[in-house]
Amino acid sequence: MTPDGAAAEEASGERWALALSAIDILVAAGNAIGGILLRARPGPVRDAWSDALNLVIPTRRLPASADAEALDGGLDLTATLASGKPVQRAGILADAAGKILVVPMAERLNPALAARLATAIDEGCPPLVLFDEGDPDDPERERVPQGLAERLAIHIDLTAVRLPMAALVAGEAPPPPLEMLAEPGAIAKDPETALAVGAAALGIASIRAPIMAVRVARAHARADERPDAIEQLREADMAAAGALVLGPRATRLPPPPPDEEDPPPPEEQPPDEPPPEDPPPPPPPSDDTPGDDQEQPEPPPVDPTDMILDAAQTALPPGLLDALAAGTINKAPKASGSSGAKQKSITSGRPAGVRPGMPGRGARLALIETIKTAAPWQKIRPVRDDGRLAIRVEDLRIRRFIAQTQSTTIFAVDASGSAAFARLAEAKGAVELLLAEAYVKRAEVALVAFRGSEAALALPPTRSLPRAKKELAGLAGGGGTPIASGLDLARKVAEGEKGRGRSPLVVVLTDGRANVGGGDGVSPQEAALASARAYRANAIPAVFIDCSPRPRPQGAELAAAMGARLVTLPRVDAKSVVAAVKAASAGTI
C-alpha cells in the first residue's frame, strides 16, 4: 500500500470510530440532542453503521414520502366505517416511543413533513437519525431542510470513508482522534464558555450549536460511565463535542493565534559585582515525603478552547477544510446541466398532496382522500338504495405531483471577425465540459453559431459527447456579425425545448456590436435589440457573456433588453464560460 493509501485508510478508520462513538452518545443523551444527521452514500459503510445502531437500540423507519397524518396518526377509515363511530389510528411518532426514528433519503423530505418533525423535536419526540444519501460532489443535490438539520446536534460525514469489509463488520477501528488532542484526565475549565467561544471562532451564528455541544459533551461523559460525569467534564468530552457538533457546522477557520513577542534579553550584571553564590543543596528527603505509590494530585483545570478548535478541524470531511480556507463554503453554485426547474404535474413526479378536481386526462383519483372528504356528509345526504357512499363531484380529489424538468443549455456564439476562432474553440471546450458533467442528469447542450449574413444550428440539442465533438470539429468562423439572426435562432431552439417540457438556458458569447442585419431603415444594432426583447417577452432565461477586450455599452444594452445576466470575460476560456453558466443556474450572478 502506498503512503497516501495508508494515510487515507488511517483517516477513514478515525472517522469511522468517531461515527461509532456517536451512537453511544445518542443512547446516553436520548432526545436531549435531537439526533444524528449522517451523510453517506448507499453502500457497505452506511449499512454497517446502521447495523451498529440496531444492535444498541431498536429503530423505527419513517419513509421520506410519509405525510403528517402518517406521522401523527388520524382517522382509521376502515374501522370507522365498520363501527359507525370515529376510530383513531396511532401514528409513527407514537409507535416510535423508546426507539430511534430513522429516516432514509432524508434529503428528499418535503418541507411540510420536515417542519412537523422539527416541531416534534422541540416537543420531545424520540431521537431522529437522518440519512442524507445525496451525491456530495453534486452542488445541485437536494439537502436536508436547514430548520430540521439545525435541531440535530451530531452531524457526521462518512462519504469519504473507505475501510475493508472485515473492519466494518467487526466494528474494529482505531480509537477516535480525541485522545491525541485531550490530555488524559484533564478537567475542563468553564466548558460552557469554552464551547461558546469555539463556536464563535468557527463562524457559527446559531445559538443552538454551543447548547447542543454542551449536551453532547455531558452525554459523552455519561457514555464513559465515569463516576464524576455529572459534576465535571474532561477535555476528551469537549473534544467529542467539538468534532461532532461544531466542526461540521463551521463556516470559517479560526483566526491564527497572535505571534508571541520575543522575551526581553536578560539584564547583564555589572562587572564590579561578585557573581552570586551557589544555592544551598536541597534538604534530604524525609520519611513524610509522599512516594511514587501514593496518590498524585489531580491535574489543574485547563482552558480547552484551543483543543476544541483542533478537534473540530480534525473532524472536517475531506475537501471542506480547503473550502473553508478559501472562503467558499455555502457559496458553491449549482452544477450546470441540472435537473431543471420544478413544476406542478398531475401525471408524474414526486407526490405533493391532493386537490379538488375531476380525474381524467392523466389526472389520477385520490380514492382515500375522496372517501375522507365524503364521509362526514353521509348522515345528512340521502341514503342510496344500494347502501353505497353518496359521493358528489365536490368530494372528488386528484393527486398532485412535483415534476423535475430537465435542462438544455443553448450556446449562441459569435463566429465572426478575427477573434472568431478563439471564441469558437473555447465555446467547443465549454460544450464538452458541460456534457461531461451533465450526462448523468440527462441534460442537453446545443450550439448556434452566427457569422456572415445568417446563423446556423451547428449542434442540435444532445447529451452525446462523441456526437458533439464530431459535429463541432469543422465549424468555421469569420465574416460579419448578424447578432439578430443568432438571437432569433437560439430563441426558437429554446422555445422548442420548452415545448418538450425542458428548461432552456441561452448563453450568448459576443462583443455586442452588430454590423449585419436590419434593413428598411433599421440599423443592425436596433434589429439586435428587437430580437433581444423577445427573450424577455417569452420569459426565456439567458446569460450574456461580453467577450470584448474592453466592454462597451452595446453588450450591456443587449443584456438588459434580454433580461439576461451580464458577465464580462475579456479573456474567454472554457472553464470561465462553464463557471458563468453554473453561477447563472444557481442564481448567484
N, C-alpha and C positions, 0 to 999 in steps of 0.2 A: 504494500500500500504506500502511495506517495505521501510525503509530509502534509501536503494540502488535504489529501483524503483523510489522513489520520486526524488532523485538526478539525475537519468538518464533522467526522464521526464523534469526536470528543464533545464538540459543541452541541451536537444533536443529543448526546447522552445527558448532558447537563440540563438541556431544555426539557427533555423527557422526564427526568427526575423532578424538575420543578413542577411539571404538569401533574405528576402523581401526587406530589405533596399538596397540591391544591385540593385534591379530593378529601384528604384528611382535614384540611382547614374547613371545607364546606360542611363536612359532617359535624365538626366541633361547633361551628357558628350557626348552622341552620339558616333560617330566613333573615337573620340579622344582617347578612351581607348580600342579600338578594339572589346571588347565584354566580354562575360562571358563563362567560362568553368564550367559546372555543372556536378558533379559526383553524380549519383543517379540511383538506380535500378528502372526498370519499376514498378510503383505502385502508391498508392494514394499520397505520398509525392511529387513525381516528377510531377504528374498530377496537383496537387493543385498549385505548383509553376508555372507551365506552364499557368494555368488558370489566376493566378495573373498577369503574364506578358501580356497576351492577353487583360486583362481589361485596361491596361495602354497604350499600343501601339500596332498597328497591326503588324502581323508577316507574313513571307513568308517561307514556308517549302522548304528545299533543301535536297533531298534524298542523303544518303551517297554513293549510287551507281551511282550518276549522273556523266556525263563526262564533259570535258571542253567545249564542244560545247553547252551543255545544260546550262552551267553557263554563257557563253559569247554570246550565240546566233550564228547563222550561216545561211547557205542556206536553205530556205524553199523549199524542193524538190517538193512538190505538187504544190505550187504556181508558182514555176519556170517553171515546165513542162507545166502548164496550160497557162501561159502568154508568154512563149518563151523568157523570159529575167530573169536575176537573181533577186530573191526576198529574202531579208534578213529577218530572224526571230529574234525577240528580245529574249535575254537570261534571266535567272533568276535574275542575278545581276541588270539588268535594270528594271525588274519588281519589285524589292525589294526596290526601291527608296522610302524613307520616312518610311520604315518598318524595322523590325528586322528580320534578316535571321537566321532561326532556323534549325539546323542540328541534327536530331535524330541519334542514334547509330554512333556517330562521331568517336568512336574507330575503326570503320571499313572503314574509309575513305582511298581510295587508295592514294599512295604518290603523284601521278600526280595532282589529284584534290586538295589535301591539299596544295601543292606548289602553285597552282593557287589561292587558297583562301588567302594564306599568301601574295602573291603579290597584290591581290585586297585590302587587309587591308592596305598595305603600300600606295596604290593609293587612299585611302579614300572611300572604299566601305561602304555600310550600316553595322551597327554593327552586330556581329555574336553572337549567343548563341549555344554552342555545348553541347549536352547531351552525356556524357560518361556513358554508361549503362553496362560496364563490371563488372564482379564479383570482388569486392575489395579483397576477400580472395584468389584469384587465381593469383599467381605470373606469370602464363603463359598467362594471359589475354592480349588481344590486347589493345593498348593505342593510344590516340590521337597523331598524329605526333608532335614531340617536336617543330619543327620550327613554326607550327601553334599555338600550345598551348602557346608558349612564347609570341606571339603577342596579346593575350587576357589578359587584365590587371587583371580581377577578376576571381579567382578560388574558387569554393565553393564545399564542400563535404557534401552531405546530406544522405550518405549511412547509417549512424547510427542514423538518426532522427526517433524517434518513438513518434508520437503525436496522440491524439484522432481525429477521422474524423471531429468532430464538430469544433475543433480548426483550422484544416486545411481549411475547407470550409469557415469559418467565417474570416479567416485570423487573428485570435486573437492569440497573443503570447506576452510574456513579452518583454520589450524593449531590444535591443541588449546589451550585457555586456560591452558597451563602456562608459556609464555614470559613472560606478563604477571606471573606470580606469582614466577618464579625469576629472579634476577639472572644475566645471561648469563655463563657460565664460572665462576660462583661454586662453590667447593669446599665440599661438605657436611662439617660437623664432627660426628664421632661419630654416623654415621647410624643405627646400631642403637638407641642410646639415644633419639635424637630420634623415631624411629618408635614405639618402645615408649611414650614419654611421650605422643605424639599419640594412640595407640590408647586409652590410659587416659583422656585428656581427652574422648574421644568416647564413653566408656562401653562400650568393647568389652572383654568379660571374657575372651574366648578368647585363649590364648597363641599359637594358630596365626596369628592376624591379623598381628601385628608380624613374625613369622618369614617369612610369605609376602610381606609388604610389602618386606622387605629383598631377597628373591629377585627380586621384580618390579622393584625399583629397579636391581639389578645387570643384569637382563635388558634393561631399557630402555637402560642404558649400552652393553651389547653390541650392541643393535639399531642404535645410532647409529654403530657401527664406529669408536669412538674408541680411540686407542692406549693411553689411560690408563684404560680401562674397568675393568680388573681391580684396579688399585691404588687408585683413589679414585672416589667418587660425586660428582655435581654436584647442585645444587639442582633442576634440571629432572628428574633421576631420582627425587628424593624426592617432587616434586610429582606425578609419574605414579603412584607407589606410593600416595600419599595419596588421589588421585582414583579409582583403580581398585580399591584393596583396602580402605582404611579408611573412606572416605566411605559406600559402600553398606552397611557394617555398623554405622554409627553408631546409637546408641540415645539419645543426648542431644547437645545442643550444648555446646561447650567453655565453661567459665566465662569471663566477660568479664575482661580484664586489669584489675588494680587501678589506681585513679586515681593518676596521678603527682602527688606533692606539689609545690607551687609552690616554686621555689628561693628561698632567703632573700634579702632585699634587700641590695644591696651596701653595705658599710660606708662611711659618709661620712668623708672626710678632715678632720682638724682644720683649722680656718681659719688657725691660725698657721703651718702647714707650707706651704712653697712647692710649687707644682704640679710634678709630675715632668717631667723634661726629655724632649724628643722622642727616640725611639730613633735610633741612628745609621743612616744609609742602608745597605742591603744591599750587599755587595761585588759588583763587576761579574762577570758570568758568565765563567768561564774556558773554555778550549778543551776541558778534560776533562769539562765538563758534558754528560750524555747529551742528545741532541736528540730530536725527535719521531719520527725514523725509527728510533731504536734500540728494542730490546725493552723493554717495560714490565714491572715486577714483577707476579707473579700476585696476584690479589685475595686478601686474607686469608680464612681459614676463617670461616664464619658459622654461627650456630645456626639450623637450618631448621625448628624445631618450629612456629613461627607460620605459616610458609609451607606446611607440610604440612597444618595445620588449615584454612587458606584454600583449598587445593586440594581437600580433602575436602568442604568445604561447597559449593564451586563445582560439584562433580560430582554433588551430590544431585539426584535427579529432582524435577520439579515436584510440589508438594504434600507431599513428605516433609519439607522444611525447616519448614513450618508445623506438621506433626505432631510433629517433634522439639521445636520451641519450646513446643508445648502439652503436651508430655509424654505424648502418646497413642500413641506408636509401639509396635507389637507388642501393643496393647491393644484394637484395633478389634474390636467384636463382629461376629459373623457376621450376614449380612443375613437379615431375615425372609423368609418365602416361600422358604426354602431347599429344596434337593432332598430333604430329609428324612433319616431315619436309614438307615444301611446294614444290609442283612440278607442272609443267605445264601440262594442260589437255585440250583435245578438246571435252570432253563429259560432265563434271560436275565440280562444284566448283564455285568460285566467278568470275564474269566476269572480264576479263583483256584485253579488246580490241579485235582487229581483226588482221588477217594476210592473205596474199595471199595463196590460196590453193584450192584444189578440195574437195567439200563436199562428204560425204560418209564414211563408216566405223566409224560411230559415230560422225564425224565432221559435224557441222551444218552450213548451208549457212547463212551469214550475208547479208540479202537482201538489206537493205537500204544502207549499205556501198558499196555493189556491184554496185547498181544503181548510187551512187555518183561517183564511180570510172569511170563508163562508160559514164556518162552524158556529160562531156566536149569533148568527142571524137565524138559525134554524127554527127556534121556538116561535118567532114572530112571522115566519114565512109560511105560506100554505103548504100543508103536508102532501107530498106526492103519493099517488096511489101505489107505486111500486116500492115505497119506503126508502128510496134513494135520497141523497142530499139534494137540496134545492140550491143549485149553483147558478148565479146570474153572470152576465157579462162583466159587471163591475168587480166581480170576485176574481177574475182571471189574472194570473201573474205569469210573466215570462222571465226567463233568465237573462241576466246581463253579463257581459264579459269585457275584459280589457285586453285588446289585441295589441301586440307589439309589432309595429310595421318595420320592414327592412329598409335600409337606406341605399341611395345611389349618389355618388359624388361625380359631378359633371364638370370637367375642366374645359374652359373656353380660353384658348391660348392664342395670343397674338404672334403669328408666324411671319410677320412682315419685317422688313428693314434688315440692317446689318447685324442686329443682335438676335435675329430670329433663331439661329442655330443654337445659341446658348440657352435661350428660353425653352426651345423645344427639347433640348437634351435634359434640362432639369425637370420639365413637365413629365417627360417619359419616366425619369427616375422616381418622381413623386407618385405617378400611377403605379409603378411596380412596387414601391414601398407600401402603398395603401392596399394593394391587392394581396401582398404577402401577409399583412397584418389582419385584413378583414375577411379572409377566405372562410374561416370557421364560422363567421357570423352571417354568411350568405349575403354580404354587402357587395355592391357592384360599383364599377368605375367606368366612366365614359370620357371621351376627349373630342372636343370640337376645335379645329384649327381654322383661323381666318387669315387670309392673305390675298393679295392681288385685288380682285373685284368681288370675291364671294367667300363663303365659309363652307366647310365640309366636315361631315361626321367621320373623323379619322378612326375612331374606335367606338362602336356601339356599346351600350351598357353590357358589361360582362364581369364575371368574377374569375375568369380563367387567366392566369398569369402567362402561360405559354402563348395563348392567343393574343394577348396584349403586346407581348414582345414582337410577335410576328407581324402584326398589322401596323405597329408603330415604327418598324425598322426603316422603311423607306419614306418616312414623312419629310416632305420638302419645305423650304422656307424662302423668304424674300418677297419683295414687291410692296404694294400699298397696304393700307391699314383700314379695312372695312369693319370697324367696330360694330356698327349697327347690324350688319349681317351676322356677325359672330354671336352677338347677344340674342338676336331673334332665333337662331338655330338652337342655341343652348336652352333658351326658354321653351321651345317646342319639345325638346327632348325631356326637359323637366316636367312639362305638363303630361307627356306620355307616361312618365314614371309615376306621376300622381294617379293617373288612370289605372295603373297596375296595382295600386294600393301601396306604393312605396313612398319613402320620404326623400325627396331630392334635395341636394345642396349644390349650387352652382359656384364654381371657383373661377374667377376671371383673372388672367395674368396679362397685363398690358400696361403701357405707359399712359393710356387715356387720351392720346392725341389721334383723332380720326382724320384721314385725308382722302378717303374713298367712300362714296355713298351719297345719299341725299338726292338732289335734283329738284326741278321746279321751284327754284329759289330757296331751297332748304340746304343749308351747309352740311357737310359730313358730321360735324360735331353736334349740330342740332338733331340730325337723324339718330345719332348715337344716344342722345339724351332721351328722345322719344322712345327708343327701344328699351332704355333703362327703366323708364317709368312703368313699363308693362310688368316688370318684376314686382314692383310694389303693389300694383293693381291686382295682380294674381296671387299675392302672398307667397312668392317663391323665395325661400331663404338663399342668401348669396354672400360670398366673400369676394371683395375686390382687392387684388394684390397689385399695388402700384410698383412696378419694377423699373421705373426710370431712375437714372443716377441721381437726378435732382428732382424730387417730386414737385409737380406743378398743379395749378388749380383744376385742370381738366379731370384728373383722376378723382379728386375729392368730389367734384360736381357729379360725375357719373355714379360714384358710390352712394352719394346722398339721394340721387334720383332713384336708384335701385332699392334703397332701403337696406343696403348691404353694409357689412362690417368692412372698414377700410384698414388695410395692412400695407405698410410701406416696406419694401425689401429692395434697396438699391442694388444689393448683390444677391441675386436669386440663386438658391441651391435647393436640391430636392428635399433635404431634411427640414429646411426652413419653411418650405411650402407645406409639407406634411404637418409640421408643428402648428402652422397657422390654421390648417383645416381642423386639427384636433381641438385647438383653442376655440374655434368657432362652434364646433359641435358641443363643446362644454359650456358655451356661453360666457367665456372669460375674456373675450376681446370685443 
